[in-house]
Amino acid sequence: MRDGDTYLAGLRARPRRVWLHGDPVGDVTVDPALAGPATRIAELYAGQHLPEQRELLVGTADGAEVPRALTVPRSRHDLRLRAEAFRARAEPQFGLLGRAPDFAGTALAALAAAPRLFSEMGPRFVENIERYVAWVRAEDPYVVPAITAPQIDRSPDGAGTGAVTVVAENADGLIVRGAKMICTSAPIADEILVYNPPVLRPGDEPLAAVFAVPVDAPGLRMICRPPLHGPGTDPEEHPLAARFEEVDALLVFDDVLVPWDRVFLHGSVDLSNALHRRTCMPLLVGQQAGIRALVKLELLTGVAVAVARAVRADAYLHVQSRLGQAVAGLEQARALLATAEVEHGTSPEGVVFPGAAQMGALRVLLARQYRETAETVRAIGGSGLVMRPSLRDAVQERAGDLAAFLPGAGGLAADDRIRLFNLAWDLVGDGFGQRAELFECFGGGDPLRVSAGGYLAADRTALLASVDRAVRPPTPVRA
């Protein structure tokens, strides 16, 4: 398995075509905007080798040690080990890295464990996905997913506009052209896993391709959004943004050749959509993403409580009510994750997955709860989130003014109050926090589709039977 130094050396050894602020980026490990995100990923790789974490983070597959995410769960115990590993990976970065290596690693392990689906494309496609995942397990590259098509025309007639499209095939592979709108961490990754959400329709066959390409593939370009915080951001003023901002990029495929051995599926709308119905990928990825989001929600809920206590706003009944709702939502998420392990299922291939009903409910809950708790922090913090003097003022000649007029309640020093409100602003007010909130609302898919999908997938038999019993009371038994 890789360590952090090996990961960074790999980035330097493989130049990729990245643009930021209109200029090409050379070495992403030293670029002021990309070096920080690369360092955070390197820390995750380094964590795999810490003696105190190795047993938790490392599993076995193909007879070798691999990151836990790349293993296939075969028992409820395996699900529990994965949950513990995902939490251990998420806690040091407060769940703020939405596309850590665990995400795509989990997706790939699930796909490789579903040979029946890929066999419908032909035997070589089963071999392709199994060979690729075996290579990922052996080399431990940083793989990130590219899923969403460009947001050009969202009307029904405009679906697929600009999407990655197979424009030709030859003896060497597929030629693809188009774009993926947002690929988090692509500029600091090693590999891109390309697939689609389950929304393709008849006629979209050229879009129905699942494949992997290296980041330095000829014809692949990446255009980054501007950083939300520039180089030199003070970690005391922006304690989260200075350390945990992820880089998002538009991926442009300009007649990229995808070798046949990296093509896992193409030309079948039914099979492309079936990735989300006939494999364990959504449920296993949902466990990883749900635990990461839960860790992030724990921080946000803690901030809501701390801000309320800092100004004694929690003395009011309506504030207690909002905080109680935030805590209740947090406990609901924990309960759903725990129950999903108990209500686990087993696929025809013997893959054990968390309960589908619970994981579907969790996706709906987390998106809503994060948004509501963020709004609670904003409501409680109010103007205090805006009036945050620099910490430098707390130690210079103006320190007396801050100590007199901007301390917290209960003896909270002015500088400690400023640090707390800086943290709150990073999470719910600043551009970094706004992106973090959007990620939780939309990172798991369109909230409307997610909620509707939960209804359509639910077993409504018992619910309707209960209604039937109520509207058709039994005939009274006569003595």
C-alpha positions as CSV (number, residue, x, y, z in Angstrom):
1,M,0.0,0.0,0.0
2,R,1.1,3.5,-0.7
3,D,2.2,6.0,1.9
4,G,1.9,9.8,1.6
5,D,5.4,10.4,0.2
6,T,4.8,7.8,-2.6
7,Y,1.5,9.5,-3.5
8,L,3.0,12.9,-3.8
9,A,5.9,11.6,-5.8
10,G,3.5,10.0,-8.2
11,L,1.8,13.4,-8.7
12,R,5.1,15.0,-9.5
13,A,6.0,12.2,-11.9
14,R,2.8,12.4,-14.0
15,P,2.1,15.9,-15.3
16,R,-1.5,16.5,-16.1
17,R,-3.2,19.3,-18.1
18,V,-4.7,21.5,-15.4
19,W,-5.8,25.1,-15.7
20,L,-6.5,27.5,-12.8
21,H,-7.2,31.3,-13.1
22,G,-6.6,31.1,-16.8
23,D,-3.1,29.7,-16.4
24,P,-1.7,26.1,-16.8
25,V,-0.6,24.5,-13.6
26,G,2.8,22.8,-13.5
27,D,3.5,20.7,-10.4
28,V,0.3,20.4,-8.5
29,T,2.2,19.5,-5.3
30,V,3.7,23.0,-5.1
31,D,0.9,25.1,-6.7
32,P,-0.4,27.4,-3.9
33,A,-4.0,26.4,-4.5
34,L,-3.5,22.7,-4.9
35,A,-0.6,21.8,-2.6
36,G,-2.9,22.0,0.5
37,P,-5.5,19.6,-0.8
38,A,-2.8,17.2,-2.0
39,T,-1.2,17.3,1.4
40,R,-4.5,16.3,3.1
41,I,-4.8,13.3,0.8
42,A,-1.2,12.4,1.5
43,E,-2.0,12.4,5.2
44,L,-4.8,9.8,4.6
45,Y,-2.3,7.6,2.8
46,A,0.2,8.0,5.6
47,G,-2.5,7.1,8.1
48,Q,-2.7,3.6,6.6
49,H,0.8,2.9,8.0
50,L,0.4,4.2,11.5
51,P,0.7,1.2,13.9
52,E,-2.3,2.3,16.0
53,Q,-4.5,2.5,12.9
54,R,-3.2,-0.2,10.6
55,E,-5.4,-3.0,12.0
56,L,-8.5,-0.9,11.6
57,L,-7.8,0.7,8.2
58,V,-6.3,-2.4,6.4
59,G,-8.0,-5.5,5.2
60,T,-7.2,-8.4,2.9
61,A,-8.2,-9.0,-0.7
62,D,-6.6,-11.3,-3.3
63,G,-4.3,-12.6,-0.6
64,A,-2.7,-9.2,0.1
65,E,-3.2,-6.3,2.4
66,V,-5.3,-3.5,0.9
67,P,-7.2,-0.4,2.2
68,R,-10.4,-1.5,4.0
69,A,-12.5,0.2,1.3
70,L,-11.2,-2.1,-1.4
71,T,-12.3,-5.2,0.4
72,V,-15.7,-6.9,-0.2
73,P,-17.9,-7.4,2.9
74,R,-19.0,-11.0,3.3
75,S,-20.5,-10.8,6.8
76,R,-22.1,-8.4,9.2
77,H,-18.8,-8.3,11.0
78,D,-17.2,-7.1,7.8
79,L,-19.7,-4.2,7.6
80,R,-18.9,-3.3,11.2
81,L,-15.1,-3.2,10.4
82,R,-15.8,-1.0,7.4
83,A,-17.9,1.4,9.4
84,E,-15.1,1.7,12.0
85,A,-12.5,2.3,9.3
86,F,-14.6,4.9,7.5
87,R,-15.1,6.8,10.8
88,A,-11.4,6.6,11.6
89,R,-10.6,8.1,8.2
90,A,-13.2,10.8,8.4
91,E,-12.6,12.1,12.0
92,P,-9.2,13.7,11.5
93,Q,-10.7,15.9,8.7
94,F,-14.1,16.3,10.3
95,G,-15.8,14.6,7.3
96,L,-15.0,17.6,5.1
97,L,-13.2,15.6,2.4
98,G,-16.1,14.3,0.4
99,R,-14.0,12.5,-2.2
100,A,-11.3,10.8,-0.1
101,P,-9.9,7.6,-1.6
102,D,-12.4,5.5,0.3
103,F,-15.3,6.7,-1.9
104,A,-14.2,5.4,-5.3
105,G,-12.4,2.5,-3.6
106,T,-15.7,1.3,-2.2
107,A,-17.4,1.8,-5.6
108,L,-14.8,-0.3,-7.4
109,A,-14.9,-3.1,-4.9
110,A,-18.7,-3.3,-5.3
111,L,-18.5,-3.3,-9.1
112,A,-15.8,-6.1,-9.2
113,A,-18.1,-8.2,-7.0
114,A,-20.9,-8.0,-9.6
115,P,-19.7,-10.1,-12.5
116,R,-23.2,-11.1,-13.6
117,L,-24.0,-7.6,-14.7
118,F,-20.8,-7.1,-16.7
119,S,-21.1,-10.6,-18.2
120,E,-24.1,-9.4,-20.1
121,M,-21.7,-7.2,-22.1
122,G,-19.4,-10.2,-22.7
123,P,-16.8,-12.2,-20.8
124,R,-14.0,-9.7,-21.5
125,F,-15.8,-6.9,-19.7
126,V,-15.9,-9.1,-16.5
127,E,-12.2,-9.6,-17.0
128,N,-11.7,-5.9,-17.5
129,I,-13.3,-4.7,-14.2
130,E,-11.8,-7.6,-12.2
131,R,-8.3,-6.9,-13.7
132,Y,-8.6,-3.2,-13.1
133,V,-9.7,-3.5,-9.5
134,A,-6.9,-6.1,-8.9
135,W,-4.5,-3.4,-10.2
136,V,-6.0,-0.7,-7.9
137,R,-5.6,-3.0,-4.9
138,A,-2.0,-3.7,-5.8
139,E,-1.0,-0.1,-6.6
140,D,-3.4,1.9,-4.4
141,P,-3.8,4.9,-6.7
142,Y,-6.1,7.8,-5.8
143,V,-9.2,7.2,-7.9
144,V,-12.0,9.8,-8.0
145,P,-15.4,9.5,-9.7
146,A,-16.7,11.7,-12.6
147,I,-20.5,11.3,-12.7
148,T,-22.3,14.6,-13.5
149,A,-22.9,15.9,-17.1
150,P,-22.5,19.6,-17.8
151,Q,-25.3,21.8,-16.7
152,I,-26.1,23.3,-20.1
153,D,-29.8,22.7,-20.9
154,R,-31.7,21.0,-18.0
155,S,-35.0,20.8,-20.0
156,P,-36.1,17.3,-21.0
157,D,-35.1,17.9,-24.6
158,G,-31.6,19.1,-23.5
159,A,-30.6,16.1,-21.5
160,G,-27.2,14.8,-22.4
161,T,-26.0,18.1,-23.9
162,G,-22.2,18.2,-23.7
163,A,-22.1,14.8,-21.9
164,V,-19.2,12.4,-22.4
165,T,-20.1,10.6,-25.5
166,V,-18.6,7.6,-27.4
167,V,-18.0,9.1,-30.9
168,A,-16.0,6.1,-32.3
169,E,-14.5,2.8,-31.6
170,N,-11.5,1.0,-33.1
171,A,-9.2,-1.9,-32.4
172,D,-7.6,0.0,-29.6
173,G,-10.7,1.1,-27.7
174,L,-13.4,3.8,-27.4
175,I,-13.0,7.4,-28.5
176,V,-14.9,9.7,-26.1
177,R,-15.7,13.4,-26.4
178,G,-17.6,15.7,-24.0
179,A,-17.3,16.8,-20.4
180,K,-18.1,16.0,-16.8
181,M,-19.2,19.1,-15.0
182,I,-17.7,18.6,-11.6
183,C,-15.0,16.2,-10.6
184,T,-13.8,16.9,-7.0
185,S,-10.1,16.4,-6.5
186,A,-9.4,15.3,-10.1
187,P,-6.3,17.5,-10.4
188,I,-4.6,15.8,-7.5
189,A,-5.8,12.2,-8.4
190,D,-4.2,9.4,-10.3
191,E,-7.2,7.9,-12.0
192,I,-10.7,9.0,-13.1
193,L,-13.6,6.5,-12.8
194,V,-16.4,7.6,-15.3
195,Y,-20.0,6.5,-15.0
196,N,-23.5,8.0,-15.1
197,P,-26.4,8.5,-12.7
198,P,-29.3,6.2,-13.4
199,V,-31.2,8.7,-15.6
200,L,-30.3,7.6,-19.2
201,R,-33.1,7.0,-21.6
202,P,-33.5,5.0,-24.9
203,G,-31.5,6.9,-27.5
204,D,-28.7,7.7,-24.9
205,E,-26.6,4.6,-25.9
206,P,-23.6,6.7,-26.9
207,L,-23.6,8.2,-23.3
208,A,-23.8,4.8,-21.6
209,A,-20.1,4.1,-21.0
210,V,-18.4,3.1,-17.8
211,F,-14.6,3.3,-17.9
212,A,-11.4,4.5,-16.2
213,V,-8.7,6.7,-17.5
214,P,-5.4,8.0,-16.0
215,V,-5.3,11.7,-15.3
216,D,-2.6,12.2,-17.9
217,A,-4.5,10.6,-20.7
218,P,-3.9,12.5,-24.0
219,G,-6.9,14.8,-24.7
220,L,-8.0,15.1,-21.0
221,R,-8.1,18.6,-19.7
222,M,-9.1,19.9,-16.3
223,I,-10.4,23.5,-15.6
224,C,-10.5,24.3,-11.9
225,R,-12.9,26.7,-10.2
226,P,-11.1,29.5,-8.4
227,P,-10.2,28.7,-4.8
228,L,-12.6,30.0,-2.2
229,H,-9.6,31.0,-0.1
230,G,-6.3,32.2,-1.5
231,P,-2.8,31.1,-0.5
232,G,-1.7,32.2,2.9
233,T,-5.2,31.9,4.5
234,D,-4.7,32.3,8.2
235,P,-5.8,29.1,9.9
236,E,-6.8,31.1,13.0
237,E,-9.2,33.2,11.0
238,H,-10.4,30.3,8.8
239,P,-9.6,27.1,10.8
240,L,-11.4,24.8,8.3
241,A,-11.0,26.6,5.0
242,A,-7.3,26.9,5.4
243,R,-6.9,23.2,5.8
244,F,-9.7,21.3,4.1
245,E,-10.8,23.0,0.9
246,E,-11.3,20.5,-1.9
247,V,-10.6,21.4,-5.5
248,D,-13.4,21.0,-8.0
249,A,-12.7,20.8,-11.8
250,L,-14.5,20.6,-15.1
251,L,-13.2,17.6,-17.0
252,V,-13.0,18.0,-20.8
253,F,-12.5,14.8,-22.9
254,D,-11.2,15.9,-26.3
255,D,-11.3,12.7,-28.3
256,V,-9.7,10.7,-25.5
257,L,-8.8,7.1,-26.3
258,V,-10.0,4.6,-23.6
259,P,-8.2,1.3,-24.2
260,W,-10.5,-1.7,-24.3
261,D,-9.1,-3.2,-21.1
262,R,-10.3,0.0,-19.3
263,V,-13.8,-0.2,-20.7
264,F,-16.2,-1.9,-18.3
265,L,-19.5,-1.2,-20.1
266,H,-20.7,0.7,-23.1
267,G,-23.6,1.1,-25.5
268,S,-26.3,-0.3,-23.1
269,V,-28.6,2.2,-21.4
270,D,-30.2,-0.6,-19.4
271,L,-26.9,-1.8,-18.0
272,S,-25.6,1.7,-17.3
273,N,-28.7,2.4,-15.2
274,A,-28.5,-1.1,-13.6
275,L,-25.2,-0.2,-11.9
276,H,-27.3,1.4,-9.3
277,R,-30.0,-1.3,-9.1
278,R,-28.2,-4.6,-9.6
279,T,-24.9,-4.0,-7.8
280,C,-24.2,-3.2,-4.2
281,M,-22.4,0.0,-5.2
282,P,-25.0,2.5,-4.0
283,L,-25.4,0.8,-0.6
284,L,-21.7,0.2,0.1
285,V,-20.8,3.7,-1.1
286,G,-23.8,5.0,0.9
287,Q,-22.3,3.6,4.1
288,Q,-19.0,5.3,3.5
289,A,-20.6,8.6,2.5
290,G,-23.1,8.4,5.3
291,I,-20.5,7.9,8.0
292,R,-18.4,10.7,6.6
293,A,-21.4,13.0,6.5
294,L,-22.4,12.0,10.0
295,V,-18.9,13.0,11.3
296,K,-19.4,16.4,9.5
297,L,-22.9,16.8,11.0
298,E,-21.5,16.0,14.5
299,L,-19.1,19.0,14.1
300,L,-21.9,21.2,12.8
301,T,-24.2,20.2,15.7
302,G,-21.4,20.8,18.2
303,V,-20.8,24.3,16.8
304,A,-24.5,25.1,17.1
305,V,-24.5,24.1,20.8
306,A,-21.2,25.9,21.5
307,V,-22.3,29.1,19.8
308,A,-25.6,29.1,21.8
309,R,-23.7,28.5,25.1
310,A,-21.1,31.2,24.3
311,V,-23.8,33.9,24.5
312,R,-26.3,32.0,26.7
313,A,-28.8,31.9,24.0
314,D,-29.6,28.4,25.1
315,A,-31.5,29.9,28.1
316,Y,-34.4,30.5,25.7
317,L,-37.0,27.8,25.0
318,H,-37.1,28.4,21.3
319,V,-33.4,28.0,21.0
320,Q,-33.5,24.9,23.2
321,S,-36.1,23.6,20.8
322,R,-34.0,24.2,17.7
323,L,-30.9,22.6,19.4
324,G,-33.1,19.7,20.5
325,Q,-34.2,19.1,16.9
326,A,-30.6,19.2,15.7
327,V,-29.5,16.7,18.3
328,A,-32.5,14.5,17.4
329,G,-31.6,14.5,13.7
330,L,-28.1,13.5,14.6
331,E,-29.3,10.6,16.7
332,Q,-31.6,9.5,13.9
333,A,-28.7,9.4,11.5
334,R,-26.7,7.3,13.9
335,A,-29.7,5.0,14.5
336,L,-30.2,4.5,10.7
337,L,-26.5,3.5,10.2
338,A,-26.6,1.1,13.1
339,T,-29.9,-0.4,12.0
340,A,-28.7,-0.8,8.4
341,E,-26.0,-3.1,9.7
342,V,-28.6,-5.2,11.6
343,E,-31.0,-5.3,8.6
344,H,-28.2,-6.2,6.1
345,G,-28.8,-8.2,3.0
346,T,-26.7,-10.5,0.8
347,S,-26.4,-10.3,-2.9
348,P,-26.4,-13.4,-5.2
349,E,-22.6,-13.1,-5.3
350,G,-22.4,-13.3,-1.5
351,V,-21.8,-9.6,-0.9
352,V,-23.2,-8.4,2.4
353,F,-24.6,-4.9,2.2
354,P,-26.4,-2.5,4.6
355,G,-30.2,-2.4,4.7
356,A,-31.5,-0.6,1.6
357,A,-34.5,1.0,3.4
358,Q,-32.3,2.5,6.1
359,M,-29.6,3.7,3.6
360,G,-32.3,5.4,1.5
361,A,-33.8,7.1,4.5
362,L,-30.3,8.2,5.6
363,R,-29.6,9.9,2.3
364,V,-32.9,11.9,2.7
365,L,-32.2,12.7,6.3
366,L,-28.6,13.8,6.1
367,A,-29.2,16.3,3.3
368,R,-32.2,17.8,5.1
369,Q,-30.6,17.7,8.5
370,Y,-27.3,19.4,7.5
371,R,-29.2,22.2,5.9
372,E,-31.5,22.7,8.9
373,T,-28.6,22.6,11.4
374,A,-26.6,25.1,9.4
375,E,-29.6,27.4,9.5
376,T,-29.8,26.9,13.2
377,V,-26.2,28.1,13.6
378,R,-26.9,31.1,11.5
379,A,-30.1,32.0,13.4
380,I,-28.3,31.7,16.8
381,G,-25.1,33.3,15.8
382,G,-26.8,36.2,14.0
383,S,-24.7,39.4,13.8
384,G,-22.1,37.8,15.9
385,L,-21.1,35.7,12.9
386,V,-20.4,39.0,11.0
387,M,-18.7,40.9,13.8
388,R,-15.5,38.8,14.2
389,P,-12.5,41.1,14.8
390,S,-9.1,39.7,13.9
391,L,-7.4,37.7,16.6
392,R,-4.5,40.1,16.2
393,D,-6.7,42.8,17.8
394,A,-7.1,40.6,20.9
395,V,-3.4,40.7,21.7
396,Q,-2.5,44.3,20.7
397,E,-3.5,47.7,22.1
398,R,-7.2,47.1,21.2
399,A,-7.3,44.0,23.4
400,G,-8.9,45.9,26.2
401,D,-11.8,47.0,24.1
402,L,-12.4,43.4,23.0
403,A,-12.1,42.1,26.5
404,A,-14.7,44.6,27.6
405,F,-17.2,44.5,24.8
406,L,-16.8,41.2,23.0
407,P,-16.3,38.4,25.5
408,G,-18.6,35.5,25.8
409,A,-20.9,34.6,28.6
410,G,-19.8,32.7,31.7
411,G,-16.2,34.0,31.5
412,L,-15.5,33.1,27.9
413,A,-12.5,35.2,26.9
414,A,-12.8,37.4,23.8
415,D,-10.1,35.6,21.9
416,D,-11.8,32.2,22.5
417,R,-15.1,33.6,21.5
418,I,-13.6,35.0,18.2
419,R,-12.0,31.6,17.5
420,L,-15.4,29.9,18.0
421,F,-17.3,32.3,15.8
422,N,-14.5,32.0,13.2
423,L,-15.1,28.3,13.1
424,A,-18.9,28.8,12.9
425,W,-18.5,31.3,10.0
426,D,-16.2,28.9,8.1
427,L,-19.0,26.2,8.4
428,V,-22.1,28.2,7.6
429,G,-21.3,31.7,6.3
430,D,-18.2,31.7,4.3
431,G,-17.8,30.4,0.7
432,F,-16.2,27.3,2.1
433,G,-19.2,26.7,4.3
434,Q,-21.6,27.3,1.5
435,R,-19.9,24.8,-0.7
436,A,-19.8,22.3,2.2
437,E,-23.6,22.7,2.7
438,L,-24.3,22.3,-1.1
439,F,-22.2,19.2,-1.1
440,E,-24.3,17.5,1.5
441,C,-27.5,18.6,-0.2
442,F,-26.6,17.5,-3.7
443,G,-23.5,15.3,-3.4
444,G,-25.6,12.2,-3.0
445,G,-27.8,13.1,-6.0
446,D,-30.8,15.4,-6.7
447,P,-32.7,15.6,-3.4
448,L,-36.0,15.4,-5.2
449,R,-35.0,12.2,-7.0
450,V,-33.5,10.8,-3.9
451,S,-36.8,11.3,-1.9
452,A,-39.0,10.1,-4.7
453,G,-36.7,7.0,-5.1
454,G,-37.1,6.2,-1.5
455,Y,-40.9,6.2,-1.9
456,L,-40.8,4.1,-5.1
457,A,-38.4,1.6,-3.5
458,A,-40.3,1.2,-0.2
459,D,-42.3,-1.9,0.6
460,R,-45.7,-0.3,1.0
461,T,-47.6,-3.6,1.6
462,A,-47.7,-3.4,5.4
463,L,-48.7,0.3,5.3
464,L,-51.6,-0.3,3.0
465,A,-52.7,-3.4,4.9
466,S,-52.9,-1.3,8.0
467,V,-55.1,1.2,6.2
468,D,-57.3,-1.6,4.9
469,R,-57.8,-3.0,8.4
470,A,-58.8,0.5,9.6
471,V,-61.3,1.3,6.9
472,R,-62.8,-2.2,7.0
473,P,-63.3,-3.0,10.7
474,P,-63.9,-6.7,11.5
475,T,-67.5,-7.9,12.0
476,P,-68.2,-7.8,15.7
477,V,-68.4,-11.3,17.3
478,R,-71.7,-12.0,18.9
479,A,-71.9,-13.9,22.1
